């Protein structure tokens, strides 16, 4: 027995050594260097725990059934839209944008289409009121897909409109993210009320171990969209919950979320309907392809628009590639708004390089984010950005600036659900809308102007005086943010 005990330390040492050697040769495969180094450091410090975590959440992609469905859907979209032109035939794209349109179609399968923007909604309650009004006009079907949903005093009118639509014979289908929504007050009551109202609802990426439904908890569906009768659609950053997110601490300090949505009509609505149909099929097994209106049946729109879906089912990280390519395209002005700004190395280098080559670059973020890790991780990038000449505007707390959009010169704008962070690039299903119409871009510029008017601009001198404790925490959170 004593001999066995003496061999235990050597055995444990050899196990740890084998884990480290295997990790060095396997973890870097198809992974960014920053992510590889973060995982390797974790495994070197705590080999067994690090290995278990890597097996649990180490891959940024879905596998199995969801991967197969995504590949089949991409092929089906490509086939159904094969007759649509690669580039607009009725208008001319700005110089250099044609290659980005091709990039989006190759990575996300969605072609560029015509459409009409009916305005941006930066007021939280006004946005919900506009969506409610659209539902009240529904004749045949309503498709709702939103990351976080809660039936509360602010959203009651929207849910009531859905229930009244069902009474009129409208088929209402609704998706929400299970993990994203379950922690908020009234979760079980919401489900019961929706069932009683006749709303057909399902959870996205559900985790129910007792029912045999288990998957990685960090892969989520972060999309936000509403499609009414296949004719009118909304998308953007806003969840369907009170602006305080019903959290007692938020209510006490007056913290509210500030979002940005857009209302659309025209051919582009079919792209949003296709995204909903894919997610609905993934969760329910029911195909809605027959409900998607062919693009040629829509009246012509006045803008060129292209939807880019992304997420763990897309192995090429479409949103990161588009964002980086657009930043490189900037010649005069680049305006970025992202509540969670933890950029990939390629995107960070593109942004700082743009500033170094004379582009006026500005970044809008919250003065204080709602998440500790994100707040400190994104702060770790400020020094490098400021050194490059990027202007950083802090939206005053306690408000959380949750809008997600950016503009390149006066030629391209992007709005959607995607943040500029590791999670949105690799772990969350997202949608981004790219538009090239001058009016589309000007509308986004006006929103940036509104933010700038109320923001505090962070200076390099101010940032240099932060405490060493703050620097330390920022750097630790930056390292942890790359663990994917």
Secondary structure, DSSP 8 states (H G I E B T S, - for coil): -HHHHHHHHHHHHHHHHHHHHHHHHHTTTTS-HHHHHHHHHHHHHSHHHHHHHHHHH--SS--THHHHHHHHHHHHHHHHTTTS-SS-SSS---TTHHHHHHHHHHHH----EEEEEEEEE-SHHHHHHHHHHHHHT-SSEEEEEESSB--STTTHHHHHHHHHHHHTT-EEEEEEEHHHHHTSTTHHHHHHHHHHHT-EEEEET--BGGGTB---TT-EE--EEEEETTTEEEEES--BS-TTTT-HHHHHHT--EE--EEEEESTHHHHHHHHHHHHHHHHH----GGGS--GGGS---SEEEEEEEESTT-TT-HHHHHHHHHHHH-SSEEEEE-SSEE--HHHHHHHHHHHHTT-EEEEEEESS-SSHHHHHHHHTTHHHHHHHT-EEEEE-TTSEE---EEEETTTEEEEES--EEHHHHHTEEEEEEEE--HHHHHHHHHHHHHHHHH-EEE-HHHHHTS-HHHHHHHHHHHHHHT--
